[in-house]
């Protein structure tokens, strides 16, 4: 028997432009919220295509999200309040050292 890891996990939704990635993320967020599980959603503040403070799919489906400037802000929002987070357009946060992709690669080990 193996012991479960105390770390978390990362799920990546990937695809080409206009393939429904954000719509799938919103669908998953809605399932978690229906189950009344605490979860936070984040979107890069510099993604100005739609409304600030919302994840919005190309077909207009939306859900509230916390606008952030850096991946460091995610940990501040997650501490003790929620079990997980969803991040749309992570690549917009990858310009700084330790940015989006690097942060995501190390996050599951932190729980």
C-alpha positions as CSV (number, residue, x, y, z in Angstrom):
1,X,0.0,0.0,0.0
2,X,1.3,3.4,-0.9
3,X,0.7,6.5,1.2
4,X,-0.9,9.4,-0.5
5,X,1.3,12.4,-1.0
6,X,0.7,15.4,1.2
7,X,1.2,17.7,-1.9
8,X,-1.4,19.0,-4.2
9,X,-1.9,18.5,-7.9
10,X,-2.0,20.6,-11.1
11,X,-4.4,20.1,-13.9
12,X,-3.7,21.9,-17.1
13,X,-6.3,22.7,-19.7
14,X,-4.5,23.3,-23.0
15,X,-5.3,23.8,-26.6
16,X,-5.2,26.2,-29.5
17,X,-6.9,29.6,-29.4
18,X,-10.7,29.5,-29.4
19,X,-10.7,25.8,-28.5
20,X,-12.8,26.3,-25.3
21,X,-10.1,26.3,-22.6
22,X,-11.6,29.1,-20.5
23,X,-15.1,27.6,-21.0
24,X,-13.8,24.3,-19.6
25,X,-12.2,26.0,-16.7
26,X,-15.4,27.8,-15.9
27,X,-17.3,24.5,-16.2
28,X,-15.0,22.8,-13.7
29,X,-15.2,25.8,-11.3
30,X,-19.0,25.6,-11.4
31,X,-18.9,21.9,-10.5
32,X,-16.6,22.6,-7.5
33,X,-18.9,25.5,-6.4
34,X,-22.0,23.3,-6.7
35,X,-20.3,20.9,-4.3
36,X,-19.7,23.8,-2.0
37,X,-16.0,23.4,-1.9
38,X,-13.9,26.6,-1.3
39,X,-12.0,27.5,-4.4
40,X,-10.5,30.8,-5.7
41,X,-10.2,31.8,-9.3
42,X,-7.5,34.1,-10.6
43,X,-7.0,36.1,-13.8
44,X,-4.0,38.3,-14.8
45,X,-4.8,41.9,-14.3
46,X,-3.0,42.7,-17.6
47,X,-5.5,40.5,-19.6
48,X,-7.8,43.4,-20.6
49,X,-9.8,41.6,-23.2
50,X,-12.9,41.3,-21.0
51,X,-14.1,42.5,-17.6
52,X,-11.6,43.0,-14.8
53,X,-12.3,40.6,-12.0
54,X,-13.9,37.9,-14.2
55,X,-13.0,34.9,-16.2
56,X,-14.8,35.2,-19.4
57,X,-15.0,32.7,-22.3
58,X,-15.2,33.8,-25.9
59,X,-18.9,32.9,-25.9
60,X,-19.6,35.2,-23.0
61,X,-19.8,32.7,-20.1
62,X,-18.2,34.2,-17.0
63,X,-17.4,33.7,-13.4
64,X,-15.9,36.0,-10.8
65,X,-12.1,35.9,-10.4
66,X,-9.5,37.8,-8.4
67,X,-7.3,39.9,-10.7
68,X,-3.6,39.5,-9.9
69,X,-0.3,41.0,-11.1
70,X,2.0,38.2,-9.9
71,X,1.9,34.5,-9.0
72,X,3.1,35.5,-5.5
73,X,-0.3,37.0,-4.9
74,X,-2.0,33.6,-5.3
75,X,-0.5,32.1,-2.1
76,X,-1.7,35.1,-0.1
77,X,-5.2,34.5,-1.3
78,X,-5.1,30.7,-0.7
79,X,-3.7,30.5,2.8
80,X,-6.3,28.9,5.1
81,X,-9.3,30.0,3.1
82,X,-9.7,27.7,0.2
83,X,-8.6,24.2,-0.9
84,X,-7.4,25.2,-4.4
85,X,-7.2,27.8,-7.1
86,X,-7.9,28.1,-10.8
87,X,-5.8,30.4,-12.9
88,X,-6.7,31.5,-16.4
89,X,-4.1,32.7,-18.8
90,X,-1.1,31.7,-16.6
91,X,1.3,32.6,-19.3
92,X,0.6,36.3,-18.8
93,X,2.3,35.9,-15.4
94,X,5.4,34.3,-16.7
95,X,7.6,37.4,-17.3
96,X,9.1,37.6,-13.8
97,X,11.7,35.2,-12.5
98,X,9.8,32.4,-10.8
99,X,6.8,33.4,-12.8
100,X,3.7,31.5,-13.9
101,X,5.0,28.2,-15.4
102,X,7.9,27.8,-12.9
103,X,5.5,28.6,-10.0
104,X,3.0,26.0,-11.3
105,X,5.7,23.3,-11.6
106,X,6.7,23.8,-7.9
107,X,3.2,24.4,-6.4
108,X,2.0,20.8,-6.0
109,X,4.9,20.1,-3.7
110,X,3.7,22.9,-1.4
111,X,0.3,21.3,-0.9
